[in-house]
């Protein structure tokens, strides 16, 4: 599993690829489609739904429509310098091969798990990647407030009505960000757009940059004839000691998921079969910790090693058939979740 941990470490800074290095994205500035759209495509919704009940069913089918096997490209371009003297950084491109499947479905709640499969033959690697949870008409979300701080935040009833929250988690199921948005099914397109949401620095940058502290983002997920696309309208924000925020630069992000039948994802599915029960317990442990603590600061390092290594080591034991107790998982989380420190309250502005 050592090679998997090494690749997972890379994931915290960027995205692994199936070729062992960054695969050049076919996007031009992240804006052009990679390939022509297939001629045959059946949308999850034939017409814009006329009632809330039909809209709910249509939304569910759209979320489930993101499952499948994909070649993925990641493209990020800093487009507009907003701070005097700032020079936009070079564009970033990477990619990989990823399978997305349903980890849980309770009707008004759907969890989609992403798993990367890289390499070939004996060098084939499986990397548990990110997870996205969808909750219909949420009452609360676990919100990022900057400087590694998370807290449960209530969602006003009017904002939640007919909406879905999307909560995104790291490779070890630690929280990254959560936002509330709505699906729109007009004009032959099925797309969900979030509100303006604070996020920690992306994995591709947090070990490389210290000139900003928060990524403010509006996210859009759109189903396409060839798969789906995650578009990001980002602002890199500097947090002042007095609680004020200053924008450094704007960035456009395009994560393109194109369906493929050319990749063998059986290793990824086999890994999940062996570890699914373990990771279900990990998800529950994180959820319980949020409800019990209400707010906490998240540590990335546990002593000399990254937090994810401790949970991946337990997953290795589960994959080998060993019993992993809930107490073993809680012990890792107890180290990772520091008590809330006194700080100036910072709440994302509405845009």
CORTA-V46702 format. One record per residue. N is the residue number from 1. SS is DSSP state (@ for helix, = for strand, . for the rest). NEAR is the number of other C-alpha atoms within 10 Angstrom. Layout:
N;SS;NEAR
N;SS;NEAR
This chain:
1;.;13
2;@;10
3;@;13
4;@;17
5;@;17
6;@;12
7;@;20
8;@;24
9;@;18
10;@;14
11;@;20
12;.;20
13;.;16
14;.;22
15;.;24
16;.;25
17;.;23
18;.;20
19;.;13
20;.;11
21;.;12
22;.;18
23;.;18
24;.;13
25;.;18
26;.;16
27;.;18
28;.;11
29;.;18
30;.;23
31;.;15
32;.;10
33;.;12
34;.;15
35;.;10
36;.;8
37;.;13
38;.;10
39;.;7
40;.;7
41;.;11
42;.;8
43;.;17
44;.;19
45;.;19
46;.;12
47;.;13
48;.;16
49;.;17
50;.;8
51;.;8
52;@;11
53;@;11
54;@;13
55;@;18
56;@;19
57;@;15
58;@;23
59;@;26
60;@;21
61;@;15
62;@;22
63;@;23
64;@;18
65;.;17
66;.;23
67;.;18
68;=;18
69;=;24
70;=;25
71;=;21
72;=;25
73;=;26
74;=;24
75;=;23
76;=;22
77;=;21
78;=;20
79;=;15
80;=;15
81;=;17
82;.;16
83;.;11
84;.;7
85;.;8
86;.;11
87;.;13
88;.;16
89;.;11
90;.;9
91;.;15
92;=;18
93;=;22
94;=;20
95;=;24
96;=;23
97;=;26
98;=;28
99;=;26
100;=;21
101;=;18
102;=;18
103;=;17
104;=;13
105;=;14
106;.;8
107;.;11
108;.;14
109;=;16
110;=;20
111;=;20
112;=;20
113;=;21
114;=;21
115;=;24
116;=;27
117;=;25
118;=;26
119;.;15
120;.;12
121;@;7
122;@;6
123;@;9
124;.;14
125;=;19
126;=;26
127;=;24
128;=;22
129;=;23
130;=;21
131;=;25
132;=;20
133;=;21
134;=;22
135;=;21
136;=;22
137;.;22
138;.;22
139;.;15
140;=;17
141;=;21
142;=;22
143;=;24
144;=;27
145;=;21
146;=;22
147;.;15
148;.;18
149;=;20
150;=;23
151;=;18
152;=;16
153;=;14
154;=;13
155;.;17
156;.;12
157;@;13
158;@;9
159;@;15
160;@;20
161;.;15
162;.;18
163;.;21
164;=;27
165;=;25
166;=;23
167;=;20
168;=;21
169;=;18
170;.;18
171;.;21
172;.;22
173;.;23
174;.;21
175;=;23
176;=;21
177;=;21
178;=;23
179;=;25
180;=;26
181;=;22
182;=;21
183;=;24
184;=;18
185;.;21
186;@;13
187;@;8
188;@;12
189;.;19
190;.;23
191;=;21
192;=;23
193;=;20
194;=;21
195;.;17
196;.;20
197;=;24
198;=;27
199;=;25
200;.;19
201;.;23
202;.;14
203;.;16
204;.;16
205;.;12
206;.;15
207;.;12
208;.;9
209;.;10
210;.;10
211;.;11
212;.;19
213;.;21
214;=;26
215;=;22
216;=;23
217;=;23
218;=;19
219;=;22
220;=;19
221;=;21
222;=;21
223;=;20
224;=;21
225;.;16
226;.;19
227;=;23
228;=;22
229;=;21
230;=;18
231;=;22
232;=;20
233;=;16
234;=;25
235;=;25
236;=;24
237;=;22
238;=;19
239;=;18
240;.;13
241;.;10
242;.;10
243;.;12
244;.;13
245;=;19
246;=;14
247;=;17
248;=;21
249;=;20
250;=;20
251;=;21
252;=;20
253;=;22
254;=;22
255;=;20
256;=;27
257;=;27
258;=;22
259;=;20
260;.;17
261;.;10
262;.;10
263;.;16
264;.;15
265;.;19
266;@;12
267;@;16
268;@;21
269;@;18
270;@;13
271;@;17
272;@;19
273;@;11
274;@;17
275;@;19
276;@;17
277;@;13
278;@;22
279;@;21
280;@;13
281;@;16
282;@;21
283;@;14
284;@;13
285;@;17
286;@;19
287;@;15
288;@;13
289;@;16
290;@;19
291;@;12
292;@;9
293;@;13
294;.;14
295;=;23
296;=;19
297;=;19
298;=;20
299;.;16
300;.;15
301;=;14
302;=;15
303;.;9
304;.;6
305;=;10
306;=;15
307;@;20
308;@;22
309;@;19
310;@;18
311;@;21
312;@;21
313;@;14
314;@;21
315;@;24
316;@;17
317;@;16
318;@;19
319;@;19
320;.;11
321;.;11
322;.;11
323;.;11
324;.;15
325;.;12
326;@;13
327;@;10
328;@;12
329;@;19
330;@;17
331;@;11
332;@;16
333;@;22
334;@;11
335;@;15
336;@;20
337;=;20
338;=;15
339;.;13
340;.;15
341;.;10
342;.;6
343;.;11
344;.;11
345;.;10
346;.;17
347;.;15
348;.;16
349;.;10
350;.;7
351;.;7
